[in-house]
């Protein structure tokens, strides 16, 4: 799947030391996804390389290719993703 990253997302990956591969893995094979508002989808995936912390990736799905807006480890989801 082809996606592009906003400048904000690129900056966040560097700042939070997130691997691009983790973001792509979350989008391609999420353990959970949510659509909290029209036009965005959140993809959640536990990252074994980070002790199973849950990565949340926010994607704008109204454009082609999809655009990664931001990504972060979601502390509220600890233990919530199967």
Helices and strands as residue ranges (DSSP letters): E 3-5, H 7-15, H 20-28, E 32-37, E 40-47, G 48-50, E 53-60, E 66-73, G 75-77
